[in-house]
Amino acid sequence: MWRRSRGSGRRLRRQGSCRPRGGVHPTRRACRKRRDLRAGYGARSQRGHGARSRRGHGAGVTVVPDSPGRASQRADVPLRGFTVALTAARRREELGSLLERRGARVVHAPAIRLAPLEDDGELLAATRACVDLPPDVVVATTGIGFRAWMEAADGWDLGEPLRERLGSAILLARGPKARGAIRAAGLMDHWSPESESLAETLDYLLSTELKGTRIAIQLHGEPLPDITGALQGAGADVVSVPVYRWTLPEDASPLERLVESIVARTVDCVVFTSAPAVAGLLSLAAEANVEEHVLDAFRGDVMAACVGPVTAERLERAGIATTQPSRARLGALVREIAAELPARYPTLRVAGHVIHVRGHAVVVDGEERDLPPGPMAILRVLAARPGVVVPRADLLGALPGGGSDEHAVEMAVARLRSVLGSGVIQTVVKRGYRLACEAGPNDDQVHERVRERDLRQ
């Protein structure tokens, strides 16, 4: 059980784990179990799961070797022809710039905003509780939240006594931002979870006797009943410290348009940098009665990119395989998107042209050519079955909004031909249309993967 030492230095020690030895008081030397606790801090390693992503649709179809010039051009702007939506409110300019430099068309649709508490009485009460009866353990969940707590305490003339009390506690930082905020306050963190998740933090705390231990948890915009309940069930005295709250943005129209685009599959990737952003988007979708349509889109054509496992948790519980970097950093996330998103679409050699199919555009012999949603949908279906005749009825079903008039297919194909050039799309009388390319050596396997994907959808 973690107990506070009341001797010199006010250091935290584990009850019964330290004995005076050689005349040295236990508060003036590190005991073995104390060292074991602190050994967790700084021993951070790469996350074991590595980069994770789901299977793309049609990746590898009739793979065409690139010339050195074309390869370098594609490496510079790998996201050219793709639309990527950002749900972040903070650091969205930085993230958007990183994606745009790689060629993406970026759409901003903040899913949440950080708002002050409607009544800061709860925060004041929690702060006084920590000053009057100091905690043995403090969990900082976010950098912005911990800094805001310190600033609020300063405003109430409680900053100095609060820092003194926290300086005698074991400080656990959920991630690097929380760790930075702790150090900026002149304090020292003792441990951080490798996964940067509260679930691992909870496991760490529950690994020892907690009866009688006082634990303060800085909340990150919403209550944490699973965490606090588990700690209380283990005998801990838990103080929840609410600092701010998450809410939908004041102007929700960009987010509403994003939900519509996801359902229509006119956006290729949605980027989430926090779990509340996922909750905000799905909450708005539920209000519009399209939550299941949004989830279906994420299971199929729309890639969900998450900065880490905490952000991805709700989506993965819904059966959605997300794309994540091996480290929860924005730069790593952008690199993962740039590697994964183009791999989901085929590269074909058709009628003497090299065609890279993208989200809202097609790159023909290195030149990007935009396409409206209808012709783009037709091209995706044809590219998924290169050289195979696709019936008009199948193509009609792929058009946005569906329809019953096959003349719409003829119009979309005519537009495709005007963009791609003559000879790329062939008409097979009374049967349908095909891309004029020879089947590649691995096309049987590719077609099987496409059929498997269609069955999953």
C-alpha positions as CSV (number, residue, x, y, z in Angstrom):
1,M,0.0,0.0,0.0
2,W,1.3,3.4,-0.9
3,R,1.6,5.7,2.2
4,R,3.0,9.1,2.6
5,S,6.1,9.6,4.6
6,R,5.7,12.4,7.0
7,G,9.4,12.7,7.7
8,S,12.0,15.0,6.2
9,G,11.5,15.5,2.4
10,R,7.9,14.3,2.5
11,R,8.7,11.6,0.0
12,L,6.2,8.8,-0.8
13,R,7.2,5.3,0.3
14,R,5.6,2.0,0.4
15,Q,4.5,0.8,3.8
16,G,6.7,-1.8,5.3
17,S,9.1,-1.8,2.3
18,C,11.9,0.3,3.9
19,R,13.8,-0.3,7.0
20,P,16.5,1.9,8.6
21,R,19.8,0.4,7.7
22,G,23.1,1.7,8.9
23,G,21.5,4.6,10.7
24,V,20.1,6.0,7.4
25,H,16.5,7.1,7.6
26,P,14.3,5.5,4.9
27,T,13.1,8.8,3.6
28,R,16.7,9.6,2.8
29,R,17.5,6.6,0.7
30,A,15.7,4.7,-2.1
31,C,14.3,1.3,-1.1
32,R,14.1,-1.6,-3.5
33,K,10.3,-1.4,-4.0
34,R,10.6,2.3,-4.4
35,R,13.2,1.8,-7.1
36,D,10.9,-0.8,-8.7
37,L,8.2,1.8,-9.0
38,R,10.4,4.5,-10.4
39,A,12.0,2.0,-12.8
40,G,9.0,2.3,-15.0
41,Y,9.7,5.9,-15.7
42,G,12.0,6.5,-18.6
43,A,11.9,2.8,-19.7
44,R,9.7,3.6,-22.6
45,S,9.9,1.4,-25.7
46,Q,8.4,1.2,-29.1
47,R,4.8,0.1,-29.0
48,G,4.6,-3.6,-29.7
49,H,1.7,-3.5,-32.2
50,G,3.6,-1.5,-34.8
51,A,1.9,0.3,-37.6
52,R,-1.5,-1.2,-38.1
53,S,-3.8,-0.8,-41.1
54,R,-6.6,-2.6,-42.9
55,R,-6.5,-4.3,-46.2
56,G,-7.0,-1.8,-49.1
57,H,-9.3,-2.3,-52.0
58,G,-7.6,-3.4,-55.2
59,A,-4.0,-2.7,-54.0
60,G,-1.5,-4.5,-56.2
61,V,-3.7,-4.8,-59.3
62,T,-1.6,-5.1,-62.4
63,V,1.4,-3.5,-60.7
64,V,3.4,-1.4,-63.1
65,P,7.1,-0.7,-62.4
66,D,7.8,3.0,-62.2
67,S,10.6,4.8,-64.0
68,P,13.0,6.6,-61.7
69,G,11.5,10.0,-62.6
70,R,7.9,8.9,-62.0
71,A,8.8,7.2,-58.8
72,S,10.5,10.2,-57.4
73,Q,7.6,12.4,-58.5
74,R,5.1,10.1,-56.7
75,A,7.3,10.0,-53.6
76,D,7.2,13.7,-53.3
77,V,3.3,14.0,-53.5
78,P,2.0,10.5,-52.6
79,L,-1.4,11.9,-51.6
80,R,-2.1,13.8,-54.8
81,G,-5.7,13.1,-55.8
82,F,-6.9,12.2,-52.3
83,T,-9.2,14.1,-50.0
84,V,-8.3,14.0,-46.3
85,A,-10.6,15.4,-43.6
86,L,-9.2,16.6,-40.3
87,T,-11.4,16.5,-37.2
88,A,-8.9,18.2,-34.9
89,A,-9.4,21.7,-33.5
90,R,-5.9,22.1,-32.1
91,R,-2.8,22.0,-34.3
92,R,-5.0,21.6,-37.4
93,E,-2.9,24.1,-39.4
94,E,0.3,22.1,-38.7
95,L,-1.4,18.8,-39.5
96,G,-3.1,20.2,-42.6
97,S,0.2,21.7,-43.9
98,L,2.0,18.3,-43.5
99,L,-0.7,16.6,-45.6
100,E,-1.0,19.4,-48.2
101,R,2.8,19.2,-48.8
102,R,2.3,15.6,-49.7
103,G,-0.4,16.5,-52.3
104,A,-3.6,15.9,-50.3
105,R,-6.7,18.0,-50.6
106,V,-7.5,18.9,-47.0
107,V,-10.9,19.5,-45.5
108,H,-11.2,21.0,-42.0
109,A,-14.2,19.8,-39.9
110,P,-13.5,20.2,-36.2
111,A,-15.5,17.5,-34.3
112,I,-15.1,19.0,-30.8
113,R,-14.0,22.1,-29.0
114,L,-12.5,22.5,-25.6
115,A,-14.7,24.6,-23.4
116,P,-14.3,25.8,-19.8
117,L,-16.4,24.2,-17.1
118,E,-19.8,25.9,-16.7
119,D,-19.2,26.0,-13.0
120,D,-15.6,25.8,-11.7
121,G,-16.8,25.0,-8.2
122,E,-16.0,21.3,-8.7
123,L,-12.4,22.1,-9.7
124,L,-12.0,24.5,-6.7
125,A,-13.3,21.8,-4.4
126,A,-11.0,19.1,-5.8
127,T,-8.0,21.5,-5.6
128,R,-8.8,22.3,-1.9
129,A,-9.2,18.5,-1.2
130,C,-5.7,17.9,-2.6
131,V,-4.2,20.7,-0.5
132,D,-6.0,19.8,2.7
133,L,-5.4,16.0,2.4
134,P,-2.6,15.5,-0.1
135,P,-2.8,12.6,-2.5
136,D,-0.3,9.8,-2.6
137,V,-0.6,9.4,-6.4
138,V,-1.5,11.9,-9.1
139,V,-2.5,10.9,-12.6
140,A,-2.1,13.6,-15.3
141,T,-4.0,12.6,-18.4
142,T,-3.4,15.6,-20.7
143,G,-0.9,18.4,-20.9
144,I,-3.4,21.1,-21.5
145,G,-5.5,19.9,-18.6
146,F,-2.7,19.7,-16.1
147,R,-1.5,23.2,-17.1
148,A,-5.0,24.6,-16.7
149,W,-5.3,23.1,-13.3
150,M,-2.1,24.8,-12.1
151,E,-3.2,28.1,-13.6
152,A,-6.6,27.8,-11.9
153,A,-4.9,27.1,-8.6
154,D,-2.7,30.1,-9.0
155,G,-5.8,32.2,-9.5
156,W,-7.2,31.0,-6.2
157,D,-3.9,31.6,-4.4
158,L,-3.6,27.8,-4.0
159,G,-0.9,27.3,-6.6
160,E,2.1,27.2,-4.2
161,P,0.5,24.8,-1.6
162,L,-0.8,22.6,-4.4
163,R,2.6,22.2,-6.0
164,E,4.1,21.5,-2.6
165,R,1.6,18.7,-2.0
166,L,2.0,17.3,-5.6
167,G,5.8,17.4,-5.2
168,S,5.5,14.8,-2.4
169,A,3.2,12.5,-4.5
170,I,4.0,9.9,-7.2
171,L,3.1,11.6,-10.5
172,L,2.0,9.4,-13.4
173,A,1.9,11.0,-16.8
174,R,-0.3,9.3,-19.4
175,G,1.8,10.6,-22.3
176,P,4.5,13.0,-23.4
177,K,2.4,16.2,-23.3
178,A,1.2,15.4,-19.7
179,R,4.8,14.7,-18.8
180,G,5.9,18.0,-20.3
181,A,3.2,19.9,-18.3
182,I,4.3,18.2,-15.1
183,R,7.9,19.3,-15.6
184,A,6.9,22.8,-16.6
185,A,5.2,23.1,-13.2
186,G,8.6,22.3,-11.5
187,L,7.5,18.8,-10.6
188,M,9.0,15.4,-11.6
189,D,7.0,12.6,-13.2
190,H,7.8,9.0,-12.1
191,W,6.2,6.7,-14.7
192,S,4.4,6.7,-18.0
193,P,2.6,3.9,-19.8
194,E,4.3,2.6,-23.0
195,S,0.9,2.6,-24.8
196,E,0.1,6.1,-23.5
197,S,-3.3,4.8,-22.4
198,L,-5.3,5.0,-19.2
199,A,-6.0,1.3,-19.4
200,E,-2.3,0.5,-18.9
201,T,-2.1,3.2,-16.2
202,L,-5.0,1.5,-14.4
203,D,-3.2,-1.9,-14.6
204,Y,-0.1,-0.4,-13.2
205,L,-1.9,1.0,-10.2
206,L,-3.9,-2.2,-9.6
207,S,-0.7,-4.2,-9.6
208,T,-0.1,-3.2,-5.9
209,E,-2.2,-2.9,-2.8
210,L,-4.3,0.3,-3.0
211,K,-6.3,0.1,0.2
212,G,-6.1,3.5,1.9
213,T,-4.2,5.1,-1.0
214,R,-5.4,8.6,-2.0
215,I,-5.3,9.0,-5.8
216,A,-6.0,12.3,-7.7
217,I,-7.0,11.9,-11.4
218,Q,-7.0,14.9,-13.7
219,L,-9.9,14.3,-16.0
220,H,-9.6,15.0,-19.8
221,G,-13.0,16.5,-20.6
222,E,-15.3,13.8,-19.4
223,P,-15.8,11.5,-16.3
224,L,-13.9,8.3,-16.1
225,P,-16.2,6.0,-14.3
226,D,-14.5,2.8,-15.4
227,I,-11.1,4.0,-14.1
228,T,-12.3,5.6,-10.8
229,G,-14.7,2.7,-10.1
230,A,-11.9,0.1,-10.5
231,L,-9.6,2.1,-8.2
232,Q,-12.4,2.6,-5.6
233,G,-13.2,-1.1,-5.8
234,A,-9.5,-1.8,-4.9
235,G,-9.9,0.3,-1.8
236,A,-8.4,3.6,-3.1
237,D,-9.7,7.1,-2.1
238,V,-10.1,8.8,-5.5
239,V,-10.3,12.5,-6.1
240,S,-11.5,13.4,-9.6
241,V,-10.2,16.7,-10.9
242,P,-12.4,18.2,-13.7
243,V,-10.6,20.9,-15.6
244,Y,-12.5,21.4,-18.9
245,R,-15.1,19.7,-21.0
246,W,-15.5,18.7,-24.6
247,T,-18.4,19.8,-26.6
248,L,-19.5,20.1,-30.2
249,P,-18.1,23.1,-32.1
250,E,-20.3,26.2,-32.1
251,D,-20.6,26.0,-35.9
252,A,-21.3,22.4,-36.6
253,S,-21.9,22.8,-40.3
254,P,-18.4,21.7,-41.5
255,L,-18.8,18.5,-39.4
256,E,-22.3,18.0,-40.8
257,R,-20.9,18.2,-44.3
258,L,-18.1,15.8,-43.4
259,V,-20.7,13.3,-42.2
260,E,-22.5,13.6,-45.5
261,S,-19.2,13.1,-47.4
262,I,-18.4,10.0,-45.4
263,V,-21.8,8.5,-46.1
264,A,-21.4,9.4,-49.8
265,R,-17.8,8.1,-49.8
266,T,-16.5,11.3,-51.4
267,V,-13.8,11.7,-48.8
268,D,-10.9,9.2,-48.8
269,C,-9.5,9.5,-45.3
270,V,-10.7,11.0,-42.0
271,V,-8.0,11.8,-39.4
272,F,-8.7,11.6,-35.7
273,T,-6.2,12.9,-33.1
274,S,-8.3,12.3,-30.0
275,A,-11.0,9.9,-28.7
276,P,-13.5,12.8,-28.0
277,A,-13.2,13.7,-31.7
278,V,-14.4,10.2,-32.6
279,A,-17.2,10.5,-30.1
280,G,-18.2,13.9,-31.4
281,L,-18.4,12.8,-35.1
282,L,-20.4,9.6,-34.2
283,S,-22.7,11.6,-31.9
284,L,-23.6,14.0,-34.7
285,A,-24.0,11.1,-37.1
286,A,-26.4,9.5,-34.6
287,E,-28.5,12.6,-34.3
288,A,-28.8,12.5,-38.1
289,N,-29.7,8.8,-38.0
290,V,-26.7,7.9,-40.2
291,E,-24.3,6.5,-37.6
292,E,-24.4,3.0,-39.1
293,H,-23.9,4.4,-42.6
294,V,-20.8,6.2,-41.3
295,L,-19.5,3.1,-39.7
296,D,-20.1,1.1,-42.9
297,A,-18.1,3.6,-44.9
298,F,-15.2,3.3,-42.4
299,R,-15.3,-0.5,-42.9
300,G,-15.1,0.0,-46.6
301,D,-13.9,2.9,-48.8
302,V,-13.1,5.6,-46.2
303,M,-9.9,5.1,-44.3
304,A,-10.0,6.0,-40.5
305,A,-6.6,7.2,-39.4
306,C,-6.0,7.5,-35.7
307,V,-3.0,8.9,-33.9
308,G,-3.0,6.0,-31.4
309,P,-4.8,3.1,-29.8
310,V,-6.7,5.3,-27.3
311,T,-8.2,7.4,-30.1
312,A,-9.0,4.3,-32.2
313,E,-10.6,2.3,-29.4
314,R,-14.3,3.1,-30.1
315,L,-13.9,2.6,-33.8
316,E,-12.2,-0.8,-33.4
317,R,-14.9,-1.9,-31.0
318,A,-17.3,-1.3,-33.9
319,G,-15.3,-3.6,-36.1
320,I,-13.3,-0.9,-38.0
321,A,-9.7,-1.6,-38.7
322,T,-7.9,1.7,-38.3
323,T,-4.6,3.0,-39.7
324,Q,-2.2,4.0,-36.9
325,P,1.5,4.9,-36.6
326,S,3.9,2.9,-34.4
327,R,4.3,6.0,-32.3
328,A,1.5,8.4,-31.4
329,R,2.9,11.5,-33.1
330,L,1.5,13.7,-35.8
331,G,4.5,13.4,-38.1
332,A,4.4,9.6,-37.9
333,L,0.6,9.6,-38.5
334,V,1.1,11.7,-41.7
335,R,3.8,9.3,-42.9
336,E,1.5,6.3,-42.3
337,I,-1.3,7.9,-44.2
338,A,1.0,8.8,-47.1
339,A,2.1,5.1,-47.2
340,E,-1.2,3.4,-46.7
341,L,-3.7,5.5,-48.6
342,P,-2.2,5.2,-52.1
343,A,-1.6,1.4,-51.5
344,R,-5.4,1.0,-51.3
345,Y,-5.9,1.9,-54.9
346,P,-4.6,0.1,-58.1
347,T,-2.0,1.2,-60.6
348,L,-2.8,0.0,-64.1
349,R,-1.3,0.0,-67.6
350,V,-4.2,0.6,-70.0
351,A,-3.9,1.3,-73.7
352,G,-0.3,2.4,-73.4
353,H,-1.0,4.7,-70.4
354,V,0.0,4.3,-66.8
355,I,-3.0,5.1,-64.7
356,H,-3.0,5.6,-60.9
357,V,-6.5,5.5,-59.5
358,R,-7.0,7.9,-56.6
359,G,-9.9,9.2,-54.5
360,H,-11.2,12.2,-56.4
361,A,-8.8,12.1,-59.3
362,V,-6.8,9.9,-61.6
363,V,-3.2,10.3,-62.4
364,V,-2.5,9.5,-66.1
365,D,1.2,9.3,-67.1
366,G,2.1,11.5,-64.2
367,E,-0.6,14.1,-64.8
368,E,-3.4,14.6,-62.3
369,R,-6.9,14.8,-63.8
370,D,-9.9,15.5,-61.6
371,L,-13.1,13.6,-62.0
372,P,-16.7,14.2,-60.8
373,P,-18.1,11.6,-58.3
374,G,-20.1,9.7,-60.9
375,P,-17.3,8.9,-63.4
376,M,-14.9,8.3,-60.5
377,A,-17.2,5.7,-59.1
378,I,-17.4,4.0,-62.5
379,L,-13.6,4.0,-62.8
380,R,-13.2,2.4,-59.4
381,V,-15.4,-0.5,-60.3
382,L,-13.7,-1.0,-63.7
383,A,-10.2,-0.7,-62.1
384,A,-11.1,-3.3,-59.4
385,R,-11.7,-5.8,-62.3
386,P,-9.1,-4.9,-64.9
387,G,-9.7,-6.3,-68.3
388,V,-13.0,-7.9,-67.2
389,V,-16.4,-6.9,-68.7
390,V,-18.6,-5.2,-66.1
391,P,-22.3,-5.2,-66.8
392,R,-24.1,-1.8,-67.0
393,A,-26.3,-2.9,-64.1
394,D,-23.3,-3.2,-61.8
395,L,-22.0,0.2,-62.9
396,L,-25.4,1.7,-62.4
397,G,-25.4,0.5,-58.8
398,A,-22.0,2.1,-58.2
399,L,-23.2,5.6,-59.1
400,P,-23.8,7.9,-56.2
401,G,-27.5,7.8,-55.3
402,G,-28.0,4.7,-57.5
403,G,-30.7,5.0,-60.2
404,S,-32.6,3.0,-62.7
405,D,-31.6,4.7,-66.0
406,E,-28.6,3.1,-67.6
407,H,-28.3,6.3,-69.7
408,A,-26.6,7.7,-66.6
409,V,-23.9,5.0,-67.0
410,E,-23.4,6.0,-70.6
411,M,-23.0,9.7,-69.6
412,A,-20.4,8.8,-66.9
413,V,-18.4,6.6,-69.3
414,A,-18.4,9.4,-71.9
415,R,-17.0,11.8,-69.3
416,L,-14.4,9.2,-68.4
417,R,-13.3,8.8,-72.0
418,S,-13.0,12.5,-72.4
419,V,-10.6,12.6,-69.4
420,L,-8.7,9.4,-69.9
421,G,-8.4,9.5,-73.7
422,S,-9.6,7.2,-76.4
423,G,-9.1,3.5,-76.2
424,V,-8.9,3.2,-72.4
425,I,-12.5,2.1,-71.9
426,Q,-14.0,-0.4,-74.4
427,T,-17.7,-1.0,-75.0
428,V,-18.7,-4.7,-75.2
429,V,-22.0,-4.7,-77.1
430,K,-24.9,-6.0,-75.0
431,R,-22.6,-6.8,-72.2
432,G,-21.1,-3.7,-70.6
433,Y,-17.7,-2.0,-70.4
434,R,-14.1,-3.0,-69.6
435,L,-10.7,-1.3,-69.2
436,A,-8.5,-2.2,-72.2
437,C,-5.7,-3.8,-70.2
438,E,-4.3,-7.2,-70.2
439,A,-4.9,-9.3,-67.1
440,G,-1.8,-9.4,-64.9
441,P,-0.2,-12.6,-63.5
442,N,-1.7,-12.0,-60.1
443,D,-5.1,-10.8,-61.1
444,D,-6.9,-14.0,-59.9
445,Q,-5.7,-13.4,-56.4
446,V,-6.6,-9.7,-56.7
447,H,-10.1,-10.4,-57.9
448,E,-10.5,-12.8,-55.0
449,R,-9.5,-10.1,-52.5
450,V,-12.0,-7.7,-54.2
451,R,-14.7,-10.2,-53.8
452,E,-13.8,-10.8,-50.2
453,R,-14.0,-7.0,-49.6
454,D,-17.3,-6.7,-51.2
455,L,-18.7,-9.5,-49.1
456,R,-17.5,-7.8,-45.9
457,Q,-19.2,-4.6,-47.0
